[in-house]
């Protein structure tokens, strides 16, 4: 089993930056991918960014060029650096861990609010 602890988030003005971190513990060798999803009120949860064990990266179209996901080595943490934030980035952000075999684990979520 794998557990995750999220950190970061908060309130930032439009155009500002925030970083989110997700630290995993447990059977780390079973992790295939880690990433961040977000869910705004009244909307479905969507993938923001994901990185795999072999460093393949996927971004939501709206995140390309503004957000960067990275991981440490040896791997237990991913970091999402969010720059040029927009009000439409406001959402609850959730860390997701995908294990080999497809099992997923979610963090409890952290709020990101972009507002002046």
N, C-alpha and C positions, 0 to 999 in steps of 0.2 A: 504494500500500500504506500501511497504518497500523500503527504500533507503539504499545503501551501500557506504561506503567510505573505500578505500584500502590504506594501507601504507606499506612501506618496499620495498625491492627489491634493485637492483643496480648491481655493478660490484664486483665480488669476484674471487679469484684465485681457481683453482682446489684443492679440499680437504677442502675448507673453509666452512663457515656457514653463513646463512642469515635467517632472520625471516620476515614473511609476516603477516600482521594483516588486518582483515576486520571487520568493525564496522557497524552494522545495526541500523536503526532507523525507527520509524513509528509503524505499527501494529505488534509488535514483537510476540504477542501471536499466530499469524498466521504462524510462521516459523516452518517448519518441519525439514529442514536440511540446513546446510551451508557448503561450501567447496571451494576448489580451482581447477580450470582447467588450462591448459596451451596450448599454440599454438606456435609451432616453424615455421619459414618460410617454406612454401611449404608443411606443414603437417596439418592434421586435429587436431581440438581441442580435448584434452583428459583429463579425470578426473585424478587429482593427489591425492587428499584426500578429504574425506567428513565425517562429523559427524552429527548425527541426534539428535533430542531433547532428546531421551532416550539413548544417548551416544554410539550408534552403529557407528563404524568407518570402513571406506573402504579406501584402498590405492591402487594406481597403483602398479603393481608388481615391477617396477623400484624404487619406493619410499620406499618400505618396508625395515625396518631396518635403514633407513637414515633420513626419514622425520617423524615428529610427529605433528598431529593436535590436538588442544585442544580448549575448550571453557570456558568462564567465567560463573559465576552464581551470580545473575540472568543473563540470557543469552542475550547478544547482540553482542558479539565479538567472533571471532575465530582467532586463531593464528596458523600459520604453521611454525614450526621450521625445517629448512633444513640444514642437516649436511653432510659432506663428498660429497660436490657438485662436479659434473662432467660437462665437457663441453657439454655433451648431455642434461643437464638440462636447458641449455640456451633456453629461450622462453619468450613470454609475458604470464604473469600469471593473471588469471581472477577470482575474487571472484564470487561465485554463491550462491544465496539464493533460496531454494525451499520451497514453501508454501504448506500447506495442500490443497489438490485439484490439485496440480501439477504445478501451475504457478511458473515461474522462473524469477528472477531478476539478472542482471549481473552488476558487476562493470566495470569501464572503462579500467582496466588492468594496470599492472605494469611490467616493464621489469626486468628480471633476466638474467645477463650475467656472464657466468663462463669461464674465460680466463686468461691465464698467460701473 
